[in-house]
Amino acid sequence: MKYIDQIDIKDKRVFIRVDFNVPMDDKGNITDDTRIKAHLPTINYAIEKGAKVIVGSHLGRPKGKRSEAFSLKAAAKRLSELIKKDVLFLDDCIGEAVEKAVSQMKTSDVVLLENLRFHLGEEKNDPEFAKQLARLCDVYVDDAFAVSHRKAASNTAIVDFVDVCAAGFLLKDELAYFDKAMGNPVRPLVAIIGGAKVSDKIGVLEKLVEKVDKLIVGGGMAFTFLKALGYEIGNSICEENMLDLARGIMDKARARDVKFYLPVDCVVAEKASADAETKICTVQEIPKGWMGLDIGPASVSLFSSAIQNAKTILWNGPMGMFELDPFSRGTFAMVTYVANSHALTIIGGGDTDVAVHRAGESDKISYISTGGGAFLELLEGKPMPAIEALEASGGAK
């Protein structure tokens, strides 16, 4: 696989596949532009090197139909502000009008195509749709790590129709930091895994227990492990069909001498509500009819001690229902400890990314991945179709 700085792009039409799948409010305003900013190194590099820059992305799930709610118009405006340069927005991504507009581009011009998913061919990885996208460019650059675990026309099929293919700087960073975490980590390596369900992350947990020195499990999934140990957990979330798998992971950790940590106390309530009555109790004393919704102060102390000597920390998934204030303290406390550790810290996207930003500690984290699902599948060792396509292309045909 080649990278954008290893190929000649001067005066070339360069199609950069990005992930501008940004959150928007009901008035069509972007509420968080982190994903757009993540692609600026690649886009700015292409501009500086004198390429004709064509940017393509999806937004939401329009399922092959045009919809104003999923238009990338707002993204074009925000990109223009960030790069301090006019961005021409095209109201489609294929067709004669688009090809004509691209043919009239001058050196260092930037256009943003309309949502790729307005065409069914995108998610179907349709070669015909990919061929039409390929007609727009001389060089293809994939910078959209967040969708690299999905086969799509704009990240997989397209490489068969473009002579020169490469990865952008964001994709390069994602793979480099993943290698620092899992390929050749500086030890001790500590993984913190949270979130609601064991079933969502069973593959990740099984992989991590083979790699890490310490494994910390929090969030809703911790109660499945606690139940597997025979604890009464009240009405806390529990996947009964995962109990044997949970025991298997703990047995595997013990056999490999991996230190395995579960909460020792929790914040409980009768309902998951911002106005619920709460109390703190040990995990052995959860009242009947109550549910654990955050880790308690003793667990924070235990977990923070576990990461004190870490050289590499990998974190995916919050420690509780942090979006509700009464159950946010455990996650935010862990954000602070991780951010102020002396370790290489890698946050695996999704809710954990949101928590880190809300806690105001994002600048202290070594790397925050842009891909929630993609990051997890990479951790599991699953195939990444877009990356495999780039590798198979060999950079140039």
C-alpha positions as CSV (number, residue, x, y, z in Angstrom):
1,M,0.0,0.0,0.0
2,K,1.3,3.4,-0.9
3,Y,0.5,6.7,0.8
4,I,-0.4,10.1,-0.8
5,D,3.1,11.5,-0.1
6,Q,4.7,8.7,-2.1
7,I,2.9,9.5,-5.4
8,D,2.9,12.3,-7.9
9,I,-0.3,14.3,-7.7
10,K,0.6,17.6,-9.3
11,D,-2.0,18.7,-11.8
12,K,-3.7,15.4,-11.3
13,R,-7.4,15.0,-10.5
14,V,-7.3,13.4,-7.1
15,F,-10.5,11.8,-5.6
16,I,-10.2,11.7,-1.8
17,R,-12.7,9.4,-0.1
18,V,-13.3,10.9,3.4
19,D,-15.7,10.4,6.2
20,F,-17.8,13.5,6.7
21,N,-20.5,11.6,8.4
22,V,-20.9,14.3,11.0
23,P,-23.7,14.8,13.5
24,M,-26.3,17.5,12.6
25,D,-29.2,19.2,14.4
26,D,-32.7,19.3,13.0
27,K,-31.9,22.6,11.3
28,G,-29.1,21.1,9.3
29,N,-26.3,22.6,11.3
30,I,-23.2,20.6,12.0
31,T,-22.9,20.0,15.8
32,D,-19.4,18.5,15.8
33,D,-16.9,18.9,13.0
34,T,-14.2,16.6,14.4
35,R,-14.4,14.2,11.5
36,I,-14.0,17.0,8.9
37,K,-10.9,18.3,10.8
38,A,-9.4,14.9,10.9
39,H,-9.1,14.9,7.1
40,L,-7.5,18.3,6.8
41,P,-3.9,17.1,6.6
42,T,-4.6,15.0,3.6
43,I,-6.8,17.6,1.8
44,N,-4.4,20.5,2.5
45,Y,-1.4,18.4,1.3
46,A,-3.2,17.7,-2.0
47,I,-4.0,21.4,-2.4
48,E,-0.4,22.4,-1.6
49,K,1.0,19.9,-4.1
50,G,-1.2,21.4,-6.9
51,A,-3.7,18.6,-7.3
52,K,-7.3,19.1,-8.4
53,V,-9.0,17.9,-5.3
54,I,-12.3,16.0,-5.5
55,V,-13.7,15.1,-2.1
56,G,-16.4,12.3,-1.7
57,S,-18.2,11.1,1.4
58,H,-21.4,9.6,2.7
59,L,-23.7,11.0,5.4
60,G,-26.2,8.9,7.3
61,R,-28.3,6.2,5.8
62,P,-30.4,7.6,2.9
63,K,-30.7,4.1,1.4
64,G,-30.2,5.2,-2.2
65,K,-32.6,8.1,-2.2
66,R,-31.9,11.8,-2.4
67,S,-32.8,13.6,0.9
68,E,-32.1,17.2,2.0
69,A,-31.6,15.9,5.5
70,F,-28.6,13.9,4.3
71,S,-27.1,16.5,2.0
72,L,-23.4,17.4,2.4
73,K,-24.0,21.1,1.6
74,A,-23.3,22.1,5.2
75,A,-20.1,20.0,5.1
76,A,-19.0,21.9,2.0
77,K,-19.5,25.2,3.8
78,R,-17.6,24.0,6.9
79,L,-14.7,22.6,4.9
80,S,-14.4,25.9,3.0
81,E,-14.1,27.7,6.4
82,L,-11.5,25.3,7.7
83,I,-9.2,25.3,4.6
84,K,-9.9,29.1,4.0
85,K,-10.6,28.4,0.4
86,D,-13.8,28.2,-1.7
87,V,-15.2,24.7,-2.1
88,L,-17.4,24.1,-5.0
89,F,-20.4,21.9,-4.0
90,L,-21.8,19.6,-6.7
91,D,-25.3,18.4,-6.2
92,D,-24.5,14.8,-7.4
93,C,-21.5,12.6,-7.4
94,I,-21.7,11.0,-10.8
95,G,-23.0,12.0,-14.3
96,E,-22.3,14.4,-17.1
97,A,-22.8,17.6,-15.1
98,V,-20.3,16.4,-12.4
99,E,-17.8,15.2,-15.0
100,K,-18.0,18.6,-16.8
101,A,-17.5,20.5,-13.6
102,V,-14.5,18.4,-12.7
103,S,-13.0,18.8,-16.2
104,Q,-13.0,22.6,-15.7
105,M,-11.1,22.4,-12.4
106,K,-7.8,24.3,-12.1
107,T,-4.8,23.4,-10.0
108,S,-5.6,23.4,-6.2
109,D,-9.3,23.7,-6.8
110,V,-11.5,21.8,-4.4
111,V,-14.9,20.3,-5.0
112,L,-17.1,18.3,-2.7
113,L,-19.5,15.7,-4.2
114,E,-23.0,15.2,-3.0
115,N,-23.7,12.2,-0.7
116,L,-22.4,9.0,-2.3
117,R,-25.2,7.0,-0.6
118,F,-27.8,8.8,-2.6
119,H,-27.0,6.0,-5.1
120,L,-27.8,2.4,-4.2
121,G,-24.6,1.4,-6.0
122,E,-22.4,2.8,-3.2
123,E,-23.3,0.4,-0.4
124,K,-23.8,-2.5,-2.9
125,N,-20.1,-2.1,-3.9
126,D,-21.4,-1.9,-7.5
127,P,-18.6,-1.9,-10.1
128,E,-20.7,0.2,-12.5
129,F,-21.1,2.9,-9.9
130,A,-17.5,2.6,-9.0
131,K,-16.5,3.0,-12.7
132,Q,-18.5,6.3,-12.9
133,L,-16.7,7.6,-9.8
134,A,-13.3,6.5,-11.3
135,R,-14.0,8.6,-14.4
136,L,-13.7,11.7,-12.3
137,C,-10.0,11.1,-11.3
138,D,-6.5,10.2,-12.2
139,V,-5.6,9.3,-8.6
140,Y,-7.7,7.7,-5.9
141,V,-6.9,8.3,-2.2
142,D,-8.7,6.6,0.6
143,D,-8.6,8.5,3.9
144,A,-11.9,7.1,5.4
145,F,-10.8,4.7,8.1
146,A,-14.2,4.8,9.8
147,V,-15.8,2.9,6.8
148,S,-12.8,0.7,5.9
149,H,-14.5,-2.4,7.5
150,R,-17.4,-2.0,5.0
151,K,-17.3,-2.9,1.3
152,A,-18.5,0.1,-0.7
153,A,-18.0,1.2,-4.3
154,S,-16.1,4.3,-3.3
155,N,-13.6,2.4,-1.1
156,T,-13.3,-1.1,-2.6
157,A,-14.6,-1.6,-6.2
158,I,-13.1,1.8,-7.3
159,V,-9.5,0.6,-7.0
160,D,-10.0,-1.7,-10.0
161,F,-10.7,1.3,-12.2
162,V,-8.1,3.8,-11.2
163,D,-4.5,3.5,-12.2
164,V,-2.9,5.1,-9.1
165,C,-4.3,4.4,-5.6
166,A,-3.0,5.4,-2.2
167,A,-4.0,6.0,1.4
168,G,-4.3,9.4,3.1
169,F,-2.6,10.6,6.3
170,L,-5.6,9.8,8.5
171,L,-5.7,6.2,7.4
172,K,-2.0,6.0,7.8
173,D,-2.2,7.3,11.4
174,E,-5.0,5.0,12.3
175,L,-3.0,1.9,11.2
176,A,0.2,3.2,12.8
177,Y,-1.4,3.7,16.2
178,F,-3.2,0.4,16.0
179,D,0.2,-1.2,15.4
180,K,1.6,0.7,18.4
181,A,-1.3,-0.7,20.5
182,M,-1.5,-4.3,19.3
183,G,1.4,-5.1,16.9
184,N,4.4,-4.0,18.9
185,P,3.2,-2.3,22.1
186,V,5.4,-0.8,24.8
187,R,4.5,-2.7,27.9
188,P,2.7,-2.9,30.3
189,L,-0.2,-2.7,27.9
190,V,-3.6,-2.1,29.6
191,A,-6.9,-2.3,27.8
192,I,-10.1,-0.7,29.2
193,I,-13.3,-2.0,27.7
194,G,-16.7,-0.7,28.6
195,G,-20.1,-0.2,27.0
196,A,-23.4,-2.0,27.4
197,K,-23.0,-5.5,25.9
198,V,-20.5,-8.3,26.0
199,S,-22.0,-9.6,22.8
200,D,-20.9,-6.4,21.0
201,K,-17.3,-6.9,22.0
202,I,-16.8,-10.6,22.6
203,G,-14.4,-11.0,19.7
204,V,-12.4,-8.0,21.0
205,L,-12.2,-9.3,24.5
206,E,-11.0,-12.7,23.3
207,K,-8.3,-11.1,21.2
208,L,-7.3,-8.6,23.9
209,V,-6.9,-11.3,26.6
210,E,-4.2,-12.8,24.4
211,K,-2.3,-9.5,24.0
212,V,-2.6,-7.3,27.1
213,D,-1.0,-7.4,30.5
214,K,-4.1,-6.0,32.2
215,L,-7.7,-6.0,31.2
216,I,-10.2,-3.6,32.8
217,V,-13.9,-4.2,32.2
218,G,-16.5,-1.6,33.1
219,G,-19.8,-0.3,31.8
220,G,-23.0,-2.4,31.5
221,M,-21.1,-5.4,30.3
222,A,-19.3,-5.7,33.6
223,F,-22.6,-7.0,35.2
224,T,-22.6,-10.0,32.9
225,F,-19.1,-10.9,34.2
226,L,-20.2,-10.3,37.8
227,K,-23.3,-12.5,37.3
228,A,-21.0,-15.2,35.8
229,L,-19.1,-15.0,39.1
230,G,-22.3,-15.7,41.0
231,Y,-23.1,-12.2,42.2
232,E,-26.7,-10.9,42.5
233,I,-26.9,-7.9,40.3
234,G,-30.5,-6.7,40.7
235,N,-32.0,-5.3,37.5
236,S,-28.6,-4.4,36.0
237,I,-28.1,-5.2,32.4
238,C,-27.1,-8.8,31.8
239,E,-26.8,-11.1,28.8
240,E,-27.7,-14.5,30.2
241,N,-26.5,-16.2,27.0
242,M,-23.0,-14.7,27.5
243,L,-22.3,-16.0,31.0
244,D,-20.3,-19.0,29.8
245,L,-18.3,-16.9,27.4
246,A,-17.6,-14.4,30.2
247,R,-16.3,-17.2,32.4
248,G,-14.2,-18.4,29.5
249,I,-12.6,-15.0,29.1
250,M,-11.8,-14.8,32.8
251,D,-10.4,-18.3,32.8
252,K,-8.2,-17.5,29.8
253,A,-7.0,-14.3,31.6
254,R,-6.0,-16.4,34.6
255,A,-4.3,-19.0,32.5
256,R,-2.3,-16.3,30.7
257,D,-1.5,-14.4,33.9
258,V,-3.3,-11.4,32.7
259,K,-4.6,-9.2,35.5
260,F,-8.4,-8.9,35.1
261,Y,-10.3,-6.1,36.8
262,L,-14.0,-5.7,37.4
263,P,-15.9,-3.0,39.4
264,V,-16.0,-3.4,43.1
265,D,-18.7,-0.8,43.7
266,C,-21.3,1.0,41.5
267,V,-23.8,3.8,41.4
268,V,-27.3,2.3,41.4
269,A,-30.8,3.5,40.8
270,E,-34.2,2.1,40.3
271,K,-34.4,3.6,36.8
272,A,-32.0,5.0,34.2
273,S,-33.1,8.6,34.5
274,A,-31.4,11.9,35.2
275,D,-33.8,12.5,38.1
276,A,-33.5,9.1,39.7
277,E,-32.6,8.5,43.3
278,T,-29.1,7.1,43.4
279,K,-26.8,5.5,45.9
280,I,-23.4,3.8,46.0
281,C,-23.0,0.2,47.0
282,T,-20.6,-2.6,46.6
283,V,-21.2,-5.0,43.7
284,Q,-22.2,-7.7,46.3
285,E,-25.0,-5.4,47.7
286,I,-27.0,-4.2,44.8
287,P,-30.6,-3.9,46.1
288,K,-33.3,-6.0,44.5
289,G,-35.0,-4.0,41.8
290,W,-32.1,-1.6,41.4
291,M,-29.6,-1.4,38.6
292,G,-25.9,-0.5,38.4
293,L,-25.4,2.5,36.0
294,D,-21.9,3.6,36.7
295,I,-18.7,2.5,38.5
296,G,-18.3,3.8,42.0
297,P,-15.4,5.7,43.6
298,A,-13.7,2.5,44.9
299,S,-13.7,1.1,41.4
300,V,-12.3,4.4,40.0
301,S,-9.5,4.1,42.6
302,L,-8.9,0.4,41.7
303,F,-8.8,1.1,38.0
304,S,-6.7,4.2,38.2
305,S,-4.1,2.2,40.3
306,A,-4.1,-0.5,37.6
307,I,-3.1,2.0,34.9
308,Q,-0.5,3.8,37.0
309,N,2.5,1.9,35.6
310,A,1.1,1.4,32.1
311,K,3.2,2.4,29.1
312,T,0.3,1.8,26.6
313,I,-3.4,2.3,27.3
314,L,-6.1,1.3,24.9
315,W,-9.7,2.3,25.8
316,N,-13.0,1.6,24.1
317,G,-16.4,2.0,25.8
318,P,-17.6,4.2,28.7
319,M,-17.7,3.0,32.3
320,G,-21.4,3.9,32.7
321,M,-24.4,5.7,31.3
322,F,-22.3,8.9,31.2
323,E,-24.8,10.8,29.0
324,L,-26.9,11.2,32.2
325,D,-25.3,13.4,34.8
326,P,-25.8,11.1,37.9
327,F,-24.0,8.3,36.1
328,S,-21.2,10.2,34.4
329,R,-18.6,10.6,37.2
330,G,-17.0,7.2,36.8
331,T,-16.3,7.7,33.1
332,F,-15.1,11.3,33.5
333,A,-12.8,10.3,36.4
334,M,-11.2,7.6,34.2
335,V,-10.8,10.1,31.3
336,T,-8.8,12.3,33.7
337,Y,-6.6,9.5,34.9
338,V,-6.0,8.2,31.4
339,A,-5.3,11.7,30.0
340,N,-2.8,12.4,32.8
341,S,-1.0,9.1,32.6
342,H,2.5,8.9,31.2
343,A,1.4,6.2,28.7
344,L,0.7,6.2,25.0
345,T,-3.1,6.6,25.1
346,I,-5.3,5.4,22.3
347,I,-9.1,6.0,22.4
348,G,-11.2,3.7,20.2
349,G,-13.8,6.1,18.9
350,G,-17.6,6.2,19.5
351,D,-18.9,7.0,22.9
352,T,-15.5,7.1,24.5
353,D,-14.5,9.8,22.1
354,V,-17.5,11.9,23.1
355,A,-16.7,11.4,26.8
356,V,-13.1,12.5,26.3
357,H,-14.2,15.7,24.5
358,R,-16.9,16.5,27.1
359,A,-14.4,16.1,29.9
360,G,-12.1,18.6,28.1
361,E,-9.2,16.2,28.0
362,S,-8.9,15.4,24.3
363,D,-5.7,17.4,23.8
364,K,-3.9,15.1,26.3
365,I,-4.8,11.8,24.6
366,S,-2.1,10.5,22.2
367,Y,-4.6,9.4,19.6
368,I,-8.4,9.3,19.2
369,S,-9.6,7.0,16.5
370,T,-12.2,8.2,14.1
371,G,-13.7,4.8,13.6
372,G,-15.9,3.1,16.3
373,G,-16.9,-0.1,14.4
374,A,-13.8,-0.1,12.2
375,F,-11.6,0.2,15.2
376,L,-13.3,-2.7,17.0
377,E,-13.1,-4.9,13.9
378,L,-9.4,-4.1,13.4
379,L,-8.9,-5.1,17.1
380,E,-10.7,-8.4,16.5
381,G,-8.4,-9.1,13.5
382,K,-11.3,-9.1,11.1
383,P,-10.7,-8.4,7.4
384,M,-10.8,-4.7,6.4
385,P,-12.0,-4.7,2.8
386,A,-11.0,-1.1,2.0
387,I,-7.5,-1.6,3.3
388,E,-7.2,-5.0,1.5
389,A,-8.3,-3.3,-1.7
390,L,-5.6,-0.7,-1.4
391,E,-2.9,-3.3,-0.6
392,A,-4.0,-5.4,-3.6
393,S,-3.8,-2.3,-5.8
394,G,-0.1,-2.0,-5.0
395,G,-0.3,1.8,-5.3
396,A,-0.2,1.8,-9.1
397,K,-1.1,-0.6,-11.9
